[in-house]
């Protein structure tokens, strides 16, 4: 299991496809598009062209609004969204577009350009089922994973119901990564993600057990990093609790299904995150995910054996396997390689 490090400068966007009408046009043609500047009848351009000056665009757009009062209600909003599309989005940013039952994550790879040639999708050539998209303002996108709406965290799902065609999801960055990754790092914190898949009522005892296991995962990772002996794990846990050395926090929606998100950090003066994160994630994956998952080549055999024995001991002590089975806890298993690959990004303020 890899631990993905989140670039701090990356931004996150939603570009709607007219209620999903043009979802296939975006995803099949490898782009996002916006029709808000169509009324300006701008000349075709390329990704290598300089973007139009904002002051000139704004002036021309406002002239049209004065000529047609019916545009005033949406005109300012459209202009603001076009500004974000043109000048705020960057190669390396992530974008989501929304279909009828799913959403698709993509990586913006190109600069904005104008192209008036329609985007065509042929559903059934013999019956003439062909649709065209006439949005002129476009950006190239490398599309990655598709996620069902039913698998999205509740808070993220609510955010996606906003009415704007283009808007930022920067405030929901953590929900995006928790949806896609079992483990990731940002700002010197390790984040862990799990999903509760059961549709049965969740017992209080199971919730208590999960929280206890998560506390122990933090301690296991740090003990292994310190090469500490653990003859009495329960006593060691008590020491961490009494000294207020546990840092793990949890955001959970104990729905059925639901989500469990965690953040773990290093206390001042203690071991660096890079020294304990790998051991923590391995212990976490052994308990809540695939017990065969390992870090071959990164962790020596003796250390893996010590960690494994400690994890097995805690699984047995907490009757954890029954809890994991009852809640049907799973870690995200999504191919994010297209989102991480920067090889196709145009050279414009790249985000890692």
C-alpha positions in Angstrom: 0.0 0.0 0.0 1.5 3.4 -1.0 1.3 6.5 1.1 0.5 9.4 -1.3 1.9 12.8 -0.4 -0.6 15.6 -1.3 0.9 18.6 -3.1 -0.1 21.7 -0.9 -0.6 24.0 -3.9 -3.0 21.8 -5.9 -6.6 23.1 -6.3 -9.8 21.1 -6.8 -12.7 22.0 -9.1 -16.1 20.8 -10.3 -17.2 21.5 -13.9 -20.7 20.4 -14.5 -21.7 18.8 -17.8 -25.2 20.4 -18.1 -26.8 18.0 -15.6 -24.8 15.1 -17.0 -26.0 15.7 -20.6 -22.4 16.2 -21.8 -20.7 13.9 -19.3 -19.7 11.5 -22.2 -18.5 14.4 -24.3 -16.1 15.5 -21.6 -14.8 12.1 -20.7 -14.6 10.6 -24.2 -12.9 13.6 -25.6 -10.5 14.1 -22.7 -11.5 17.6 -21.7 -13.7 19.9 -19.8 -15.7 22.7 -21.5 -17.7 25.8 -20.7 -20.2 27.7 -22.9 -20.3 30.9 -20.9 -18.2 32.9 -23.3 -19.9 31.6 -26.5 -21.8 34.9 -26.9 -18.5 36.7 -27.3 -17.7 34.7 -30.5 -14.0 34.5 -29.7 -11.6 33.3 -32.4 -10.3 29.8 -32.1 -7.0 29.5 -30.2 -4.6 26.8 -29.1 -3.2 25.8 -25.7 0.0 27.5 -26.7 -1.8 30.9 -27.2 -1.7 33.6 -24.6 -5.0 33.8 -22.7 -7.1 36.8 -23.6 -6.7 39.8 -21.4 -9.3 39.7 -18.6 -10.0 43.5 -18.8 -11.0 43.2 -22.5 -13.1 40.1 -21.9 -14.9 41.8 -19.0 -15.5 45.0 -21.0 -16.9 43.1 -24.0 -19.1 40.9 -21.8 -20.5 43.9 -19.9 -21.4 45.6 -23.2 -23.5 42.6 -24.2 -25.2 42.6 -20.8 -26.2 46.2 -21.3 -27.6 45.4 -24.7 -29.6 42.4 -23.5 -31.1 42.9 -20.0 -32.3 39.2 -19.9 -28.6 38.2 -19.5 -28.0 40.3 -16.3 -29.4 37.7 -13.8 -26.8 35.1 -14.8 -24.2 37.2 -16.7 -22.1 38.2 -13.7 -22.0 34.6 -12.4 -21.1 33.3 -15.8 -18.3 35.8 -16.1 -16.9 34.9 -12.7 -16.9 31.2 -13.6 -15.2 31.8 -16.9 -12.5 33.8 -15.0 -11.9 30.7 -12.8 -11.8 28.5 -15.8 -9.4 30.7 -17.7 -7.0 32.1 -15.0 -7.3 30.1 -11.8 -7.3 26.5 -13.0 -3.8 25.1 -13.6 -2.3 21.9 -15.0 -2.0 19.5 -12.1 -5.3 20.6 -10.5 -8.0 18.0 -10.1 -11.5 18.3 -11.5 -14.7 16.4 -11.0 -17.5 16.1 -13.5 -20.9 14.7 -12.7 -22.9 12.0 -14.5 -26.3 10.6 -13.7 -25.2 8.0 -11.2 -21.4 8.6 -10.8 -18.7 11.2 -10.8 -15.4 11.1 -12.6 -12.1 12.4 -11.3 -9.6 13.9 -13.7 -6.3 15.8 -13.8 -6.2 19.0 -15.7 -3.2 18.8 -18.1 -3.7 21.8 -20.4 -4.2 25.5 -20.6 -7.5 27.0 -21.7 -8.2 27.4 -25.4 -11.1 28.2 -27.7 -12.4 25.6 -30.2 -15.7 25.9 -32.0 -15.8 22.5 -33.6 -18.6 20.6 -31.8 -17.8 17.7 -29.5 -19.6 14.7 -31.0 -20.7 11.5 -29.3 -22.2 8.8 -31.3 -24.5 6.5 -29.3 -26.2 4.7 -32.2 -25.1 5.6 -35.7 -27.7 3.5 -37.4 -30.6 5.1 -35.5 -29.0 8.6 -35.7 -28.5 8.9 -32.0 -25.8 11.5 -32.1 -25.3 14.4 -29.7 -23.1 17.5 -30.0 -21.7 19.8 -27.4 -21.2 23.4 -28.5 -19.1 24.7 -25.5 -16.2 26.7 -26.9 -13.9 27.3 -23.9 -12.0 24.1 -23.2 -9.1 22.5 -21.2 -7.5 19.1 -21.7 -8.0 16.6 -18.9 -6.6 13.1 -18.2 -9.6 11.3 -16.8 -9.0 8.9 -14.0 -11.4 6.9 -11.8 -15.1 6.8 -11.8 -16.8 6.6 -8.4 -20.5 5.8 -7.8 -22.4 8.5 -6.1 -23.4 6.0 -3.5 -19.8 5.5 -2.5 -19.2 9.3 -2.0 -19.0 10.6 1.6 -22.2 12.4 2.6 -20.6 15.8 3.0 -18.9 15.6 -0.4 -22.1 14.5 -2.1 -23.9 17.5 -0.6 -21.2 19.9 -1.9 -21.6 18.5 -5.4 -25.3 19.6 -5.4 -24.3 23.2 -5.7 -25.9 24.9 -8.7 -22.9 26.6 -10.2 -21.4 25.1 -13.4 -17.9 25.8 -12.2 -16.8 26.0 -8.6 -14.0 25.2 -6.3 -13.8 22.1 -4.0 -10.7 23.3 -2.1 -12.5 23.2 1.2 -13.3 19.5 0.6 -9.8 18.4 -0.3 -9.7 15.9 2.6 -13.0 14.3 1.5 -11.6 13.8 -2.0 -8.5 12.0 -0.8 -10.3 10.0 1.8 -12.6 8.8 -1.0 -9.7 7.6 -3.2 -6.8 6.7 -0.8 -6.5 4.4 2.2 -3.5 6.5 3.3 -2.1 9.9 2.4 0.1 12.6 3.9 -0.3 16.4 4.0 1.2 19.1 6.3 3.1 16.6 8.4 0.0 14.5 9.2 -0.8 11.0 8.2 -4.4 10.4 7.1 -6.2 7.0 7.0 -9.4 6.1 5.3 -11.9 3.2 5.7 -15.4 2.5 4.6 -18.2 0.8 6.6 -20.0 -1.3 4.0 -22.6 -3.1 6.2 -26.2 -2.0 5.8 -27.2 -3.5 9.2 -27.7 -1.4 12.3 -24.3 -0.7 14.0 -23.8 -1.8 17.6 -22.3 0.5 20.1 -19.8 -2.2 21.1 -18.4 -2.3 17.5 -17.9 1.5 17.5 -16.0 1.3 20.8 -13.8 -1.5 19.5 -13.0 0.4 16.3 -11.9 3.5 18.3 -9.7 1.4 20.5 -8.1 -0.3 17.6 -7.4 3.0 15.9 -5.6 4.3 19.1 -3.6 1.1 19.1 -2.6 1.5 15.4 -0.9 4.8 16.2 1.0 3.3 19.2 2.0 0.2 17.2 3.5 2.3 14.4 5.4 4.6 16.7 6.7 1.7 18.9 8.0 -0.1 15.9 9.7 3.1 14.7 11.4 3.5 18.0 12.5 -0.2 18.0 10.9 -0.4 21.4 10.2 -3.7 23.2 6.5 -4.3 24.0 6.3 -6.9 26.8 3.1 -5.3 28.1 1.2 -3.5 25.4 -1.7 -2.5 27.6 0.7 -0.8 30.0 2.3 1.0 27.2 -1.1 2.2 26.0 -1.9 3.5 29.4 1.4 5.5 29.4 0.5 7.1 26.1 -3.0 8.0 27.4 -1.8 9.4 30.7 1.0 11.5 29.1 -1.5 12.8 26.4 0.8 11.4 23.7 -2.0 10.0 21.5 -2.6 12.4 18.6 -5.1 10.4 16.5 -8.4 12.2 15.7 -11.4 10.7 14.0 -14.1 12.0 11.7 -16.7 9.3 11.3 -20.1 8.8 9.9 -21.3 5.6 11.6 -24.0 5.1 9.0 -24.6 1.8 7.3 -22.8 2.3 5.0 -20.5 5.0 6.3 -16.9 6.4 6.5 -14.1 6.5 9.1 -11.3 9.1 8.6 -8.3 9.5 10.8 -5.4 12.0 11.2 -2.2 11.2 13.1 0.6 13.6 13.8 4.0 13.8 15.6 4.2 15.5 18.9 6.9 18.2 19.3 10.2 16.5 20.2 9.0 13.0 19.2 9.9 10.9 16.2 9.4 12.4 12.7 6.4 11.3 10.7 8.6 9.8 8.0 10.0 7.3 10.6 6.6 5.9 11.7 4.1 6.5 8.9 5.0 3.3 7.0 4.7 1.1 10.1 1.4 2.7 11.0 -0.1 2.2 7.6 1.1 -1.4 7.5 -0.5 -2.1 10.9 -3.7 -0.3 9.8 -3.9 -2.3 6.6 -3.3 -5.6 8.4 -6.2 -4.9 10.8 -8.7 -3.2 8.5 -7.7 -4.2 5.0 -5.7 -6.9 3.3 -3.6 -8.8 5.9 -1.3 -9.9 3.1 -0.4 -6.3 2.2 3.3 -5.6 2.9 6.1 -3.2 2.2 8.6 -5.7 0.8 12.0 -4.0 0.3 11.0 -1.1 2.6 10.8 -3.0 5.8 13.2 -5.7 6.8 12.0 -9.2 7.6 12.6 -9.1 11.4 10.7 -5.8 11.7 7.8 -7.1 9.7 7.7 -10.2 11.8 7.7 -8.1 15.0 5.0 -5.8 13.7 2.9 -8.8 12.5 3.1 -10.5 15.8 2.0 -7.3 17.6 -0.9 -6.8 15.2 -2.1 -10.4 15.6 -1.9 -10.0 19.4 -4.1 -6.9 19.3 -6.6 -8.5 16.9 -7.0 -11.3 19.3 -7.1 -9.2 22.4 -9.9 -7.0 21.0 -11.7 -9.6 19.1 -11.1 -7.3 16.2 -11.7 -9.7 13.4 -15.4 -10.1 14.4 -15.8 -6.3 14.5 -14.2 -5.8 11.1 -16.4 -8.6 9.7 -19.6 -7.3 11.3 -19.0 -3.8 10.0 -17.6 -5.0 6.7 -14.8 -2.5 6.9 -12.9 -2.0 3.7 -10.1 0.3 2.6 -10.4 2.3 -0.7 -9.1 0.3 -3.6 -9.1 2.8 -6.5 -6.6 3.2 -9.4 -5.4 6.8 -9.0 -2.4 6.5 -11.3 -3.9 8.9 -14.0 -4.5 11.5 -11.3 -0.9 11.3 -10.1 0.9 11.3 -13.5 2.2 14.7 -14.5 3.9 13.6 -17.7 1.1 15.1 -19.9 0.9 18.4 -18.0 1.6 21.6 -20.0 4.4 23.6 -18.5 2.2 26.2 -16.6 2.7 26.3 -12.9 2.7 22.6 -12.5 1.4 20.9 -9.4 3.3 17.8 -8.4 
